[in-house]
Structure formats: C-alpha cells, structure tokens
Amino acid sequence: MERSLQEQTAILGSMTIGGSVVVIENPAGLLQVCLDAGAKRVLIPIASAGKIATIPPDLFSKFQISFYEDPIDAVYALI
C-alpha cells in the first residue's frame, strides 16, 4: 500500500484458523500493557465492545480507541 503506519498503535485480539476474530477476555489488563509500552492508539475487535464497561475509565481515557471487524479492517485502520 506504500503508506506509513501510525506509530504508538497497538492491535488487540486474535484470530481463529477459520478467520474469525476472538473476543478479548481481559481488555483492562491488555490496555495496561499497552499503556506501559507507550501506545496511544489501540484497535479493539468490535466483538469485544461489550467488555468495554469492565475497563476503568481513567485507563480507557488514556487511549484513542478504534474498533475493527476483521484483520483487513484493522490494516486499513492503521494507515
């Protein structure tokens, strides 16, 4: 695509062998790791949107959060 990737971005989630994106079980813990690593923008699977309420507001507010439906969607969100 010949475009630069955005720095300080983390993509959370994993994918099954069939291509489905898996729900994140501990988003607060993963966001803490992202914060410690210096991330400012985080992409989260839309399948995990229901877990957002489990993230402390002070941690959630430290990031620019975007959602993605599938890995291709995540790639386009990076550029």
N, C-alpha and C positions, 0 to 999 in steps of 0.2 A: 504494500500500500504506500510505501515510501513516505511515511509520516512519522514524526517523533512521538514517542509515548509520553504520557504525563508522568512527571516524577512524583514521588511520595504517594503512590497509589497502591492499594492492596486489593486483591480479588479474593473474597472468601467463598468457600463452597467446594464441593467435589462432584464428580460425575460418575454415574454407573457405566458399566460396559455397554449398556444399551443407549447411552446418551442422555439419560435423564439427570437433571440436577438434583442433588440430595439436600434435604433440609439441614440447616446448621443447628446442632443441638445446644451449643454454648456460645451464643453470639457475644455476650458480655466478656467472657474470657478471651475470645479471639480479638475483640476490639481492644482489649487491654494490651495484648501482644502487639497489635498494630500501632497503638499509641507509643509503646516502649521502643518500637523500631523506627519511629519518626513518620509514620504515614499520616497524611492529612485528608486523603480521599479514600473511601472504601466502597467497593462494589459488593453487594449482597444479593444472593438469589431471591427472586420475588417469592419463591416457595417458603422462604424463611421470614416473610414480612410479619407473620403472626407472632413471632418471637421478639419483635422489637420492644414490646412492653416489658420484657424481662431485663432490658438494658437500663442501668441507672442514667437518668437524664444528664448528669454532669459529664459522664463518659460519652454519651451519644452526641452531645453538643460540640465535642471537640473535632468532629469529622464532617466532611461533606459526603453525605451518603447518597449513593445511586443504586438502583436495582437492575438486575438483568434476568432474563428468562432462560437463556441458553448460552453456551460458550461463545457462539458467534455474536450474540448481542453484547456480551461482555467485552469482546475485542473491539467492537465499534464504539463502545463507551470509553475506551482507553485513548482514542485518538481525537 
